[in-house]
Amino acid sequence: MNTSLRLLLEDFLGLMREEGELDVFLTLLLSGMGHEIISRAKKGVKQYGVDVSSVGTDKADGRTKLFLWVVKRGDIGRAEWNGSQQSIQYSLDEVVWTYLPSHISPQHAKLPKKVMVLTNGDFHPTLNLAIATTFKTLSRRHGVKFELVNGSILAGWAEEHLLDEHLLPKEARTLLRRMLANISSSETSLQPGRELVAQLTNLATTQDGSENARKKHRLGALRGIRTALSLARSYGLSENNLSVAYKLAEFAVLRTWAALHVEGKQIVYIRDELAALRIQWAAIALEYHERVQPYYQTQDAFASILPDSLLVANRAFEELGRLALQTIFWGNLGAQTGLPVGENLARHSSSQLQVLLETHSCTSSPPYDRHSAVIHATLLALMICNERETAERWLETLIVRLFHATHNKRYWPVDCTFEEALEIREGEKDLTEESSSTSTIIPVFLIWSAALGREDFYSTVRENILPTIPKWTTSNLWSSDSGYDSVVGDAKLLFEHGVAEGLLHVPKTASEFLARLSVPLQGVEPVEQSEWYQQRIPLIPILASLHWGSQVPRMMLIEHAMALCGKSPANYDAAAN
């Protein structure tokens, strides 16, 4: 058993809150141990002492039993044992006098019962006599067994069943330690974290062994990824740096989707694990944005922590893209499920986004051409929340700023390294063909101007900006092709994929422009045949574009904009013909 990893796990588990963290992790662990989860803790529901119940094999005697889990956080002293109605003693009384007689389903009634008292801390030695007496008395009266589980035992179970030697070999364990040891430094920690997720994803795709063996490998690897993300989150909280957990969760969603999207369509447990990973990403994101919110609310706050305006603008656009994606994710979830929480969280993220637009004027001047994906996602998010006026106002400002950049090309959105961009911005170097050969921002401006019905915006881009852009710059669109879902988890494969298309002729009217773009590019696979489209997960292509700095697929751009602006693609298809 690896002592250093065990200590990491024990520290990580010790940071968990009782409600919503420790109990949730326990259900994940029990699933890894082969238990069937019967009930989980639910807020607002009377539990009669039992936080989680499960059916599984008791290693002590090899028998199948009904396990009733009483979960408490932290070290257990006399006050926690029997000092109030929230104490363990009170919970145990509820278990034996109320839960056991009336809350056991018929199919589990004949199973032996075992009550597990679990904490992520330790039980104080002075309680030994009281615990032994309580367990002996209750066991004799009610015919059930009792057992204590402390943080060390819990960490051992996690290591054995979520991160065992077979699922997490020596090299992967080294990567996990490197990731956690450098959690305060984003890039230094992120690289081993990505390598770890990639290794576990490869293990999840193994075709060796029987179906049961493959299922065990897949579940173990996917739950290992979720455990690694939980570790990154907890250690990130202690170091006040959640960006590693956030970016790693983005990567994990993309990497696992690329590897398992076909199996996820066919196999329920894989689909459920991929969905759980997306929810974990969204939960980390919500926590991250709540911590960063003071910077959104304070005028030009990012300028106080970053040394250069180029870095400030880039950070502001990164935050815009993330908030927009959260809005899109929760809005889509709410629309699909009808649950109010989806719409509420979408509006919350949208409000944070709008505050950032107001407090940081740099959000109207993208420093890099890759921010075209951010602009599209942000406009999409605003329209999802019926903020059309804000969307139009921001788009107008973006267009005006880009027009000024055609005359002062130091501020033209570039595609190059930070060092070269800084030299151009400070006038130490002229704008080069290599740094501005294509513009993916101009097509986004044209599409959204046309979809919003703003002929004035469209004309400004067509007549005032296009004639004055750098002479070597070509407006560029990009279409995904067959196999797109399989490359979203790898930057190199994604940039080699698909078909680029120069926008060489821009029609005079916005309606004609939409009509032409509504016709898919010949010879490429329609987006409707992509797995993300068929499985109704639009998060995937937008997340890939934002995470890797790539383009949003052409037909997704046009269909998103037209749908949210009340345009009918069918009408424009007819016009094009």
C-alpha positions as CSV (number, residue, x, y, z in Angstrom):
1,M,0.0,0.0,0.0
2,N,1.4,3.4,-1.0
3,T,1.7,5.4,2.2
4,S,2.2,8.8,0.6
5,L,-0.9,8.4,-1.6
6,R,-2.9,7.2,1.5
7,L,-1.9,10.3,3.4
8,L,-2.9,12.5,0.4
9,L,-6.3,10.8,0.3
10,E,-6.8,11.1,4.0
11,D,-6.0,14.8,3.9
12,F,-8.3,15.3,1.0
13,L,-11.2,13.4,2.7
14,G,-10.6,15.4,5.9
15,L,-11.4,18.6,4.0
16,M,-14.9,17.4,3.0
17,R,-18.1,18.8,4.4
18,E,-20.6,16.3,5.8
19,E,-23.5,17.3,3.6
20,G,-23.1,17.3,-0.2
21,E,-19.5,16.2,-0.2
22,L,-18.6,13.4,2.2
23,D,-22.0,11.6,1.7
24,V,-21.7,12.0,-2.0
25,F,-18.2,10.7,-2.1
26,L,-19.3,7.7,0.0
27,T,-21.9,6.7,-2.6
28,L,-19.2,6.9,-5.3
29,L,-16.8,4.8,-3.1
30,L,-19.5,2.2,-2.3
31,S,-20.2,1.8,-6.0
32,G,-16.6,1.1,-6.5
33,M,-16.7,-1.5,-3.7
34,G,-19.5,-3.3,-5.5
35,H,-22.3,-2.1,-3.3
36,E,-25.8,-1.4,-4.6
37,I,-26.9,2.0,-3.4
38,I,-30.4,1.8,-1.9
39,S,-30.9,5.3,-0.6
40,R,-28.9,8.6,-0.5
41,A,-29.1,11.6,1.8
42,K,-31.6,14.1,0.6
43,K,-31.9,17.7,1.8
44,G,-35.2,18.4,3.6
45,V,-36.1,14.7,3.9
46,K,-36.3,13.1,7.4
47,Q,-33.6,10.4,7.4
48,Y,-34.0,8.8,10.9
49,G,-30.3,8.6,11.4
50,V,-29.4,6.9,8.1
51,D,-27.5,9.1,5.6
52,V,-26.8,6.3,3.0
53,S,-28.0,2.7,2.8
54,S,-26.4,0.0,0.6
55,V,-26.4,-3.7,-0.1
56,G,-23.0,-5.4,-0.4
57,T,-20.6,-8.0,0.8
58,D,-19.2,-7.8,4.3
59,K,-15.5,-8.6,4.0
60,A,-15.5,-9.8,7.7
61,D,-17.6,-12.9,6.9
62,G,-18.3,-12.8,3.2
63,R,-22.0,-12.4,3.6
64,T,-24.3,-10.1,1.7
65,K,-25.8,-7.5,4.1
66,L,-27.8,-4.3,4.3
67,F,-25.4,-1.5,5.4
68,L,-26.8,1.6,7.1
69,W,-24.3,4.4,7.0
70,V,-24.3,7.2,9.7
71,V,-22.0,9.9,8.4
72,K,-20.4,12.6,10.5
73,R,-17.6,15.1,9.7
74,G,-14.4,15.7,11.5
75,D,-13.0,14.4,14.8
76,I,-15.5,12.8,17.1
77,G,-15.4,13.8,20.8
78,R,-17.9,13.5,23.6
79,A,-20.0,16.4,22.4
80,E,-20.2,14.8,18.9
81,W,-21.0,11.4,20.4
82,N,-23.9,12.3,22.6
83,G,-24.1,16.0,23.3
84,S,-27.2,17.0,21.3
85,Q,-29.9,15.9,18.8
86,Q,-27.2,16.1,16.1
87,S,-25.0,13.6,17.9
88,I,-24.1,10.1,16.8
89,Q,-25.8,8.5,19.8
90,Y,-29.1,10.3,18.9
91,S,-28.8,9.1,15.3
92,L,-28.1,5.5,16.4
93,D,-31.3,5.6,18.6
94,E,-33.3,6.8,15.6
95,V,-31.8,4.0,13.4
96,V,-32.7,1.1,15.8
97,W,-36.0,2.5,17.1
98,T,-37.5,4.0,13.9
99,Y,-35.6,3.2,10.7
100,L,-35.1,-0.5,11.3
101,P,-38.7,-1.3,12.3
102,S,-40.4,0.7,9.5
103,H,-38.1,1.8,6.7
104,I,-36.6,-1.4,5.4
105,S,-38.1,-2.5,2.1
106,P,-39.5,-6.1,1.9
107,Q,-36.7,-7.4,-0.4
108,H,-34.1,-6.4,2.2
109,A,-35.9,-7.3,5.3
110,K,-34.3,-10.8,5.7
111,L,-30.8,-9.6,5.0
112,P,-28.4,-9.2,8.0
113,K,-28.1,-5.6,9.1
114,K,-24.9,-3.7,9.8
115,V,-24.7,0.0,11.0
116,M,-21.6,1.8,9.9
117,V,-20.6,4.9,11.9
118,L,-18.3,6.8,9.5
119,T,-16.2,10.0,9.9
120,N,-13.4,11.6,7.8
121,G,-11.6,12.3,11.1
122,D,-10.9,10.2,14.2
123,F,-12.8,8.9,17.2
124,H,-11.3,10.3,20.5
125,P,-9.8,7.5,22.6
126,T,-11.8,8.6,25.7
127,L,-14.9,7.4,23.9
128,N,-13.8,3.8,23.6
129,L,-15.8,2.6,26.6
130,A,-18.9,4.5,25.7
131,I,-18.8,3.3,22.1
132,A,-18.2,-0.3,23.1
133,T,-21.1,-0.2,25.6
134,T,-23.5,1.4,23.2
135,F,-22.7,-1.0,20.4
136,K,-23.0,-4.1,22.7
137,T,-26.3,-2.9,24.2
138,L,-28.0,-2.0,20.9
139,S,-26.7,-5.1,19.1
140,R,-28.1,-7.4,21.8
141,R,-31.5,-5.7,21.8
142,H,-32.0,-5.2,18.1
143,G,-29.9,-8.0,16.5
144,V,-27.7,-5.7,14.3
145,K,-24.0,-5.3,14.1
146,F,-22.0,-2.1,14.4
147,E,-18.7,-0.9,13.1
148,L,-16.6,2.3,13.2
149,V,-14.9,3.8,10.1
150,N,-12.4,6.7,10.6
151,G,-10.6,8.8,8.1
152,S,-7.6,6.4,7.8
153,I,-9.9,3.4,7.0
154,L,-11.9,5.5,4.5
155,A,-8.7,6.6,2.7
156,G,-7.6,3.0,2.5
157,W,-10.9,2.0,0.9
158,A,-10.6,4.9,-1.5
159,E,-7.1,3.8,-2.5
160,E,-8.1,0.2,-2.9
161,H,-11.4,0.6,-4.7
162,L,-11.1,3.9,-6.6
163,L,-7.3,4.1,-7.1
164,D,-6.1,0.6,-6.9
165,E,-2.8,-0.6,-8.3
166,H,-4.4,-2.1,-11.4
167,L,-6.3,1.2,-12.3
168,L,-3.6,3.6,-11.1
169,P,-0.2,2.1,-11.8
170,K,3.0,3.6,-10.5
171,E,3.5,6.2,-13.2
172,A,-0.1,7.4,-12.8
173,R,0.3,7.7,-9.0
174,T,3.5,9.8,-9.6
175,L,1.4,12.1,-11.9
176,L,-1.2,12.4,-9.2
177,R,1.3,13.4,-6.6
178,R,3.0,15.9,-9.0
179,M,-0.4,17.5,-9.8
180,L,-1.3,18.0,-6.1
181,A,2.2,19.0,-5.0
182,N,2.2,21.9,-7.6
183,I,-1.5,22.9,-7.3
184,S,-0.6,26.5,-6.5
185,S,1.1,26.8,-9.9
186,S,-1.5,26.3,-12.6
187,E,0.6,25.3,-15.6
188,T,3.0,23.2,-13.5
189,S,0.1,21.2,-12.0
190,L,-2.1,21.1,-15.1
191,Q,0.3,19.1,-17.3
192,P,0.7,16.0,-15.0
193,G,-3.1,16.3,-14.4
194,R,-3.8,16.1,-18.1
195,E,-1.4,13.1,-18.5
196,L,-3.2,11.4,-15.6
197,V,-6.7,11.9,-17.1
198,A,-5.4,10.7,-20.5
199,Q,-3.9,7.5,-18.9
200,L,-7.1,6.7,-17.0
201,T,-9.2,7.4,-20.2
202,N,-7.0,4.9,-22.1
203,L,-7.7,2.3,-19.3
204,A,-11.4,3.0,-19.7
205,T,-11.3,2.0,-23.3
206,T,-9.7,-1.4,-22.8
207,Q,-11.2,-4.3,-24.7
208,D,-9.4,-7.0,-22.8
209,G,-11.2,-9.6,-20.8
210,S,-14.8,-10.5,-20.3
211,E,-17.7,-8.0,-20.4
212,N,-17.7,-7.9,-16.6
213,A,-13.9,-7.3,-16.5
214,R,-14.3,-4.5,-19.0
215,K,-17.1,-2.9,-17.0
216,K,-14.9,-3.0,-13.9
217,H,-12.0,-1.3,-15.8
218,R,-14.2,1.3,-17.3
219,L,-16.1,2.2,-14.1
220,G,-12.9,2.2,-12.1
221,A,-11.0,4.4,-14.5
222,L,-13.9,6.9,-14.9
223,R,-14.4,7.1,-11.1
224,G,-10.6,7.5,-10.7
225,I,-10.8,10.6,-12.9
226,R,-13.6,12.0,-10.8
227,T,-11.7,11.2,-7.7
228,A,-8.6,13.0,-9.1
229,L,-10.8,16.0,-9.9
230,S,-12.1,16.0,-6.4
231,L,-8.6,16.0,-5.0
232,A,-7.6,18.8,-7.4
233,R,-10.6,20.8,-6.2
234,S,-9.9,20.2,-2.4
235,Y,-6.2,21.0,-2.7
236,G,-7.0,24.0,-4.9
237,L,-9.3,25.4,-2.3
238,S,-6.6,25.1,0.3
239,E,-4.2,27.0,-2.0
240,N,-6.9,29.4,-3.2
241,N,-6.4,28.2,-6.8
242,L,-9.3,26.4,-8.4
243,S,-8.2,27.1,-11.9
244,V,-6.3,23.8,-12.1
245,A,-9.4,21.8,-11.1
246,Y,-11.5,23.8,-13.5
247,K,-9.3,23.4,-16.6
248,L,-8.6,19.8,-15.8
249,A,-12.4,19.1,-15.5
250,E,-12.8,20.7,-18.9
251,F,-10.1,18.5,-20.3
252,A,-11.6,15.4,-18.6
253,V,-15.0,16.0,-20.1
254,L,-13.5,16.4,-23.6
255,R,-11.1,13.5,-23.4
256,T,-13.6,11.0,-22.1
257,W,-16.2,12.1,-24.6
258,A,-13.7,11.6,-27.4
259,A,-12.9,8.1,-26.3
260,L,-16.3,6.9,-25.1
261,H,-19.1,8.8,-26.9
262,V,-20.1,5.8,-29.0
263,E,-20.1,3.4,-26.0
264,G,-21.9,6.1,-24.0
265,K,-24.8,6.0,-26.5
266,Q,-25.1,2.3,-26.2
267,I,-24.2,1.4,-22.6
268,V,-26.1,3.0,-19.7
269,Y,-23.4,3.0,-17.1
270,I,-20.9,4.7,-19.3
271,R,-23.6,7.4,-20.3
272,D,-24.3,7.9,-16.6
273,E,-20.6,8.3,-15.7
274,L,-20.0,10.8,-18.5
275,A,-23.0,12.8,-17.4
276,A,-21.7,12.7,-13.8
277,L,-18.4,14.0,-15.0
278,R,-20.1,16.9,-16.8
279,I,-22.0,17.7,-13.6
280,Q,-18.8,17.7,-11.6
281,W,-17.2,20.1,-14.1
282,A,-20.2,22.4,-13.7
283,A,-20.1,22.2,-9.9
284,I,-16.4,23.1,-9.9
285,A,-17.1,26.0,-12.3
286,L,-19.9,27.4,-10.1
287,E,-17.5,27.3,-7.1
288,Y,-14.7,28.9,-9.1
289,H,-16.9,31.8,-10.4
290,E,-18.3,32.5,-6.9
291,R,-14.8,33.0,-5.7
292,V,-13.8,35.2,-8.6
293,Q,-17.0,37.2,-8.5
294,P,-15.5,40.2,-6.6
295,Y,-13.3,40.7,-9.6
296,Y,-16.3,40.8,-11.9
297,Q,-18.0,43.4,-9.7
298,T,-15.0,45.8,-9.4
299,Q,-14.1,48.2,-12.1
300,D,-11.1,46.8,-14.1
301,A,-10.2,44.5,-11.2
302,F,-8.1,42.1,-13.3
303,A,-5.7,45.0,-14.0
304,S,-4.8,45.0,-10.3
305,I,-3.5,41.4,-10.4
306,L,-2.0,41.2,-14.0
307,P,1.0,43.2,-15.1
308,D,0.0,44.0,-18.7
309,S,-3.2,45.2,-20.5
310,L,-2.8,42.3,-23.0
311,L,-3.0,39.8,-20.1
312,V,-5.9,41.6,-18.6
313,A,-7.9,41.5,-21.9
314,N,-7.1,37.9,-22.4
315,R,-8.2,37.0,-18.9
316,A,-11.4,38.9,-19.3
317,F,-12.3,37.1,-22.4
318,E,-11.4,33.8,-20.8
319,E,-13.8,34.6,-18.0
320,L,-16.5,35.6,-20.5
321,G,-16.2,32.3,-22.3
322,R,-16.4,30.3,-19.2
323,L,-19.5,32.2,-17.9
324,A,-21.1,32.0,-21.2
325,L,-20.6,28.2,-21.3
326,Q,-22.1,27.8,-17.9
327,T,-25.1,29.8,-19.0
328,I,-25.5,27.6,-22.1
329,F,-25.0,24.4,-20.1
330,W,-27.5,25.1,-17.4
331,G,-30.0,26.7,-19.8
332,N,-29.8,23.6,-22.0
333,L,-30.2,21.3,-19.0
334,G,-33.2,23.3,-17.8
335,A,-34.8,23.1,-21.2
336,Q,-34.3,19.4,-21.5
337,T,-35.4,18.4,-18.0
338,G,-37.9,21.2,-17.1
339,L,-36.1,21.6,-13.8
340,P,-36.1,25.3,-12.5
341,V,-32.6,24.9,-11.2
342,G,-31.3,24.8,-14.7
343,E,-32.9,28.2,-15.7
344,N,-32.0,29.7,-12.3
345,L,-28.3,28.8,-12.6
346,A,-28.3,29.9,-16.3
347,R,-29.6,33.3,-15.2
348,H,-27.1,33.5,-12.4
349,S,-24.1,32.9,-14.7
350,S,-25.6,35.3,-17.3
351,S,-25.8,38.0,-14.6
352,Q,-22.2,37.5,-13.7
353,L,-21.3,37.7,-17.4
354,Q,-23.2,41.0,-17.8
355,V,-21.5,42.5,-14.8
356,L,-18.1,41.6,-16.3
357,L,-19.0,43.3,-19.5
358,E,-19.9,46.5,-17.6
359,T,-16.8,46.6,-15.4
360,H,-14.2,45.7,-17.9
361,S,-14.1,47.8,-21.1
362,C,-11.4,45.5,-22.5
363,T,-14.2,43.0,-23.2
364,S,-15.0,45.1,-26.3
365,S,-11.6,44.6,-27.9
366,P,-10.5,41.0,-28.3
367,P,-6.7,40.8,-28.4
368,Y,-6.6,37.4,-30.1
369,D,-8.5,36.0,-33.1
370,R,-9.3,32.8,-31.2
371,H,-11.7,34.9,-29.1
372,S,-14.2,34.5,-31.9
373,A,-15.5,31.4,-30.0
374,V,-15.8,33.5,-26.8
375,I,-17.8,36.2,-28.7
376,H,-20.1,33.6,-30.2
377,A,-20.7,31.8,-26.9
378,T,-21.3,35.1,-25.1
379,L,-23.9,36.3,-27.6
380,L,-25.5,32.9,-27.5
381,A,-25.7,33.0,-23.7
382,L,-27.2,36.5,-23.6
383,M,-29.9,35.4,-26.1
384,I,-30.6,32.3,-24.2
385,C,-31.5,34.5,-21.2
386,N,-33.5,37.0,-23.4
387,E,-30.9,39.7,-23.0
388,R,-31.1,40.8,-26.7
389,E,-30.6,44.5,-25.9
390,T,-27.3,43.7,-24.1
391,A,-26.2,41.4,-26.9
392,E,-26.8,44.1,-29.6
393,R,-25.2,46.8,-27.6
394,W,-22.0,44.7,-27.0
395,L,-21.9,43.5,-30.6
396,E,-22.1,47.1,-31.8
397,T,-19.2,48.1,-29.5
398,L,-17.1,45.2,-30.7
399,I,-17.7,46.2,-34.3
400,V,-16.7,49.8,-33.6
401,R,-13.6,48.8,-31.8
402,L,-12.6,46.4,-34.7
403,F,-13.1,49.3,-37.2
404,H,-10.7,51.4,-35.1
405,A,-8.2,48.5,-35.1
406,T,-8.2,48.6,-38.9
407,H,-6.6,52.0,-38.7
408,N,-4.4,51.3,-35.7
409,K,-3.3,47.8,-36.4
410,R,-1.5,47.4,-33.1
411,Y,-4.9,46.5,-31.7
412,W,-5.9,44.0,-34.5
413,P,-6.8,40.6,-33.0
414,V,-3.8,38.4,-33.7
415,D,-2.9,34.7,-33.8
416,C,0.5,34.4,-32.3
417,T,2.4,34.0,-29.0
418,F,2.0,36.4,-26.1
419,E,5.5,37.7,-26.6
420,E,4.9,38.6,-30.3
421,A,1.5,40.0,-29.5
422,L,3.1,42.2,-26.9
423,E,5.7,43.5,-29.3
424,I,3.0,44.4,-31.8
425,R,0.8,46.0,-29.2
426,E,3.6,48.2,-27.9
427,G,4.7,49.2,-31.4
428,E,8.0,47.4,-31.3
429,K,7.0,45.2,-34.2
430,D,4.6,45.7,-37.1
431,L,1.7,43.4,-37.7
432,T,2.8,40.5,-39.8
433,E,1.1,38.1,-42.2
434,E,2.0,35.2,-40.0
435,S,0.1,36.7,-37.0
436,S,-3.0,37.8,-38.9
437,S,-3.4,35.7,-42.0
438,T,-7.0,34.8,-41.2
439,S,-9.8,36.4,-39.3
440,T,-12.4,34.2,-37.6
441,I,-13.9,37.1,-35.8
442,I,-15.3,38.9,-38.9
443,P,-17.5,36.0,-39.9
444,V,-18.9,35.8,-36.4
445,F,-19.7,39.5,-36.5
446,L,-21.4,39.1,-39.9
447,I,-23.5,36.1,-38.8
448,W,-24.7,37.6,-35.6
449,S,-25.4,41.0,-37.2
450,A,-27.5,39.3,-39.9
451,A,-29.3,36.9,-37.4
452,L,-30.2,39.8,-35.1
453,G,-31.6,41.7,-38.1
454,R,-29.2,44.5,-37.7
455,E,-28.6,45.5,-41.3
456,D,-26.6,48.6,-40.0
457,F,-24.1,46.4,-38.2
458,Y,-23.8,44.1,-41.2
459,S,-23.2,47.0,-43.5
460,T,-20.5,48.5,-41.2
461,V,-18.6,45.2,-41.2
462,R,-19.0,44.7,-45.0
463,E,-18.4,48.2,-46.2
464,N,-16.2,49.8,-43.6
465,I,-14.2,47.0,-42.0
466,L,-13.6,44.4,-44.8
467,P,-12.1,46.9,-47.2
468,T,-9.5,48.1,-44.6
469,I,-8.4,44.9,-43.0
470,P,-4.7,43.9,-43.5
471,K,-4.3,43.1,-47.2
472,W,-3.2,39.5,-46.4
473,T,-6.0,38.7,-44.1
474,T,-8.8,36.3,-45.2
475,S,-12.1,35.9,-43.3
476,N,-12.3,32.2,-42.4
477,L,-15.0,29.7,-41.5
478,W,-14.4,26.1,-40.5
479,S,-16.6,23.0,-40.9
480,S,-16.3,19.9,-38.8
481,D,-16.3,16.5,-40.6
482,S,-16.8,12.8,-40.0
483,G,-15.1,11.8,-36.7
484,Y,-15.3,15.2,-35.1
485,D,-16.4,13.8,-31.7
486,S,-13.3,11.6,-31.6
487,V,-10.8,14.5,-31.8
488,V,-12.2,17.0,-29.3
489,G,-10.0,15.7,-26.6
490,D,-6.7,16.4,-28.4
491,A,-5.5,19.8,-29.6
492,K,-3.3,18.5,-32.4
493,L,-6.0,16.2,-33.8
494,L,-8.6,18.9,-33.6
495,F,-6.5,21.4,-35.5
496,E,-5.8,18.9,-38.2
497,H,-9.5,18.0,-38.5
498,G,-12.2,19.5,-40.7
499,V,-12.3,21.9,-43.7
500,A,-11.4,25.5,-43.7
501,E,-13.3,27.9,-46.0
502,G,-12.4,31.4,-47.0
503,L,-15.2,33.9,-47.0
504,L,-14.3,35.5,-50.3
505,H,-17.6,37.1,-51.2
506,V,-19.9,38.8,-48.7
507,P,-23.4,39.5,-50.2
508,K,-24.8,43.0,-50.0
509,T,-27.7,42.1,-47.8
510,A,-27.8,40.2,-44.6
511,S,-30.6,38.0,-45.7
512,E,-28.7,36.8,-48.7
513,F,-25.7,36.2,-46.5
514,L,-27.7,34.0,-44.1
515,A,-29.2,32.2,-47.1
516,R,-25.8,31.2,-48.5
517,L,-24.4,30.1,-45.1
518,S,-27.5,28.1,-44.3
519,V,-26.5,25.6,-47.0
520,P,-23.9,23.2,-45.6
521,L,-20.5,22.9,-47.3
522,Q,-20.5,20.1,-49.8
523,G,-18.5,17.0,-49.1
524,V,-18.5,17.3,-45.3
525,E,-20.6,15.4,-42.8
526,P,-23.6,17.4,-41.6
527,V,-23.5,18.4,-37.9
528,E,-26.8,16.5,-37.4
529,Q,-24.8,13.3,-37.8
530,S,-22.3,14.2,-35.0
531,E,-22.8,12.2,-31.8
532,W,-22.9,15.4,-29.7
533,Y,-25.9,16.5,-31.8
534,Q,-27.7,13.2,-31.7
535,Q,-27.2,12.9,-28.0
536,R,-28.2,16.5,-27.4
537,I,-25.0,17.7,-25.7
538,P,-24.1,21.0,-27.4
539,L,-21.7,21.6,-24.6
540,I,-19.1,19.5,-26.4
541,P,-18.2,21.6,-29.5
542,I,-18.4,24.9,-27.7
543,L,-16.3,23.6,-24.8
544,A,-13.7,22.2,-27.3
545,S,-13.5,25.6,-29.1
546,L,-13.0,27.5,-25.8
547,H,-10.7,25.0,-24.2
548,W,-8.4,24.6,-27.2
549,G,-8.8,28.1,-28.8
550,S,-10.3,26.6,-32.0
551,Q,-13.2,27.6,-34.2
552,V,-16.8,26.7,-33.6
553,P,-18.1,24.6,-36.5
554,R,-19.7,26.7,-39.3
555,M,-23.2,25.2,-39.3
556,M,-23.3,25.3,-35.5
557,L,-22.5,29.1,-35.7
558,I,-25.2,29.8,-38.1
559,E,-27.9,27.5,-36.6
560,H,-27.3,28.8,-33.1
561,A,-27.5,32.4,-34.1
562,M,-30.6,32.0,-36.3
563,A,-32.4,29.8,-33.8
564,L,-31.9,32.2,-30.9
565,C,-32.8,35.2,-33.0
566,G,-36.0,33.7,-34.3
567,K,-34.8,33.0,-37.8
568,S,-35.9,29.8,-39.7
569,P,-33.1,28.1,-41.5
570,A,-35.7,26.4,-43.8
571,N,-36.7,29.8,-45.2
572,Y,-33.1,30.8,-45.9
573,D,-32.4,27.4,-47.6
574,A,-35.3,28.1,-50.0
575,A,-33.9,31.6,-50.7
576,A,-30.5,30.2,-51.4
577,N,-32.0,27.8,-54.0
